[in-house]
Amino acid sequence: MNFLTDFVNLAFNIYGWLIIIRVLLTWIPVNTYHPVVNFITSLTDPYLNLFRRLIPPVGMIDFSPIVAFFVLEVMRMAVLQLLLMLG
């Protein structure tokens, strides 16, 4: 069970970092057609769009990634706690 909890924790951490990188990419001019940028966008935008519908951007500021990251962390803790209880 230790391997499974470590793997799940790693997956959540990697996805959290992808969200952070996605946010940073919106602050700098990048080629949106670059394969790496396209890959990160395709992985993170479906999740972030759930929160963008609930929290629309205020001017140029998009608060949805903050809420999305917080929800991701709560989900990570809940899933890890569940795995620890089952194992």
C-alpha positions in Angstrom: 0.0 0.0 0.0 3.0 2.3 0.6 3.8 2.2 -3.1 0.2 3.1 -4.0 0.1 6.1 -1.6 3.5 7.3 -2.8 2.4 7.0 -6.4 -0.9 8.8 -5.9 0.9 11.5 -3.9 3.4 11.9 -6.7 0.7 12.1 -9.3 -1.1 14.9 -7.4 2.2 16.7 -6.9 3.1 16.6 -10.5 -0.4 17.8 -11.5 -0.1 20.7 -9.0 3.2 21.7 -10.5 1.7 21.5 -14.0 -1.0 24.0 -12.8 1.6 26.3 -11.5 3.6 26.1 -14.7 0.4 26.8 -16.7 -0.3 29.9 -14.6 3.3 31.1 -15.1 2.9 30.5 -18.9 0.1 33.0 -19.0 2.3 35.7 -17.6 4.9 35.5 -20.3 4.6 35.6 -24.1 5.0 32.0 -25.3 4.3 30.2 -28.5 1.0 28.4 -27.8 1.7 26.0 -30.6 4.9 24.7 -29.0 4.5 21.0 -28.2 5.4 21.4 -24.5 3.1 24.3 -24.0 0.3 22.5 -25.9 0.8 19.4 -23.7 0.6 21.3 -20.4 -2.4 23.2 -21.6 -4.2 20.1 -22.7 -3.6 18.5 -19.3 -4.5 21.4 -17.1 -7.2 23.4 -19.0 -10.0 20.9 -18.7 -9.6 21.0 -14.9 -9.1 24.7 -14.7 -12.1 25.4 -17.0 -14.4 23.8 -14.3 -13.4 26.6 -12.0 -13.3 29.3 -14.7 -17.0 28.7 -15.2 -17.6 29.3 -11.4 -15.2 32.1 -10.9 -14.8 34.3 -14.1 -11.7 36.4 -14.4 -11.8 39.9 -12.9 -10.3 42.2 -15.5 -6.9 40.6 -16.3 -6.8 38.6 -13.1 -7.9 34.9 -13.1 -8.5 33.6 -9.5 -9.7 30.2 -10.7 -6.2 28.5 -10.6 -5.9 29.4 -6.9 -9.3 27.7 -6.1 -8.4 24.8 -8.4 -5.1 24.3 -6.7 -6.8 24.4 -3.3 -9.4 21.9 -4.3 -6.6 19.7 -5.8 -4.8 19.7 -2.4 -8.0 18.9 -0.5 -8.6 16.0 -3.0 -5.0 14.8 -2.5 -5.4 14.8 1.3 -8.7 13.0 1.1 -7.5 10.3 -1.3 -4.4 9.7 0.7 -6.3 9.5 3.9 -8.7 7.0 2.3 -5.8 4.9 1.0 -4.2 4.9 4.5 -7.4 3.9 6.1 -7.9 1.0 3.7 -4.3 -0.2 4.0 
